[in-house]
Amino acid sequence: MKTRLLLIVALFLAAFSSNAQITCNPAFTFTTPTTGNVQFTATFPVSTSSYYWNFGNGTSGYGSSATGTYNTPGTYTACLYVSDSSFLGGCFDSSCVTITITGSPISCNPAFSFTVNPSGSVSFSSTAFSPTATYTWNFGNGTTGSGANATCVYTPGTYNACLVVTDGTCIDSLCQLVTVSGGPSCSANFSIVPDSIAGGSSYIGFNWSTGVGLSYLWTWGDGTTSTGAYPSHTYTTTGIYTICLTVTGGGCVDSMCITQALKTEGMAFIQVQAPAGLNNVTKNQAQLYPNPAENELFVKGNSTMVYQIEIFNVNGSKMLSTSSKGNQAINISELPSNLYMVKVSDSNGKSEFAKFMKK
């Protein structure tokens, strides 16, 4: 029995002595150190060991084989760190070599610009395009893209968008913060003005709404509704009504209401039409300049004729009434920045309409 116990102890000490002699071997080789990619390889790789590389240029790698990218000539200290916990007591070791990178500097230019679109998408574009380069985008929201130009649709928020450019033996990247304040946008906007041609109880509505793939809901203020971009509506009793338009499209919903006084007696009729259809109201559309305008507005016309000028806001309220000859300055400096409708009437009673934007 004693002999058997001594044999077991001897075998254990032998095993311990054998394991104690095992060390992690950090020896490695590398390819010719010129600008571009340099391949590093552990000389005696072990499947249970962990390998960490420090290439000496601010970058690192993992695994028994790794690639370091050197874009600038110079002298660098590359190191390999090896650890292995599978041995009794574990092991850790490292080795470093000094390598001299030769050749011409290589630069992949990852510069890019971006534009936040009203729809909520962002357009990205490389500002240093190379036909031989590969462009990879990480938009920061879990999606990626490729090519010198790319587009990403974001929900509102701030994202870290990155571009990685690879060209031959060089690779470089750049990241920029992108802030998207809103998703797909839409705007409900309309105005109602008296129909100077039809007269009486007729009114013209102009639908100025903007957005993509919109649907429309009109609430006329008398308990009835309509759909479509350009409906018509008849009131059985004139009076003051709150008219509302709700537009929906692309995940966006927007509404606008105006209080409109229908001042004629008896029934009143409203026909809504597109702003581009103003020339359907009169034979010719009034010509305004500049547009947008800041302090002065001009009506193109006969310089010897006096025109009556009426300016309405998007709610149909008259903001300015004045007279002016053709090509004579009209002072609009007191008007708030907005979109306006202009009614131009000549001395013969002919009226024309146009729109302009006040800065």
Order of alpha helices (4+ residues) and beta strands (2+ residues): alpha-beta-beta-beta-beta-beta-beta-beta-beta-beta-beta-beta-beta-beta-beta-beta-beta-beta-beta-beta-beta-beta-beta-beta-beta-beta-beta-beta-beta-beta
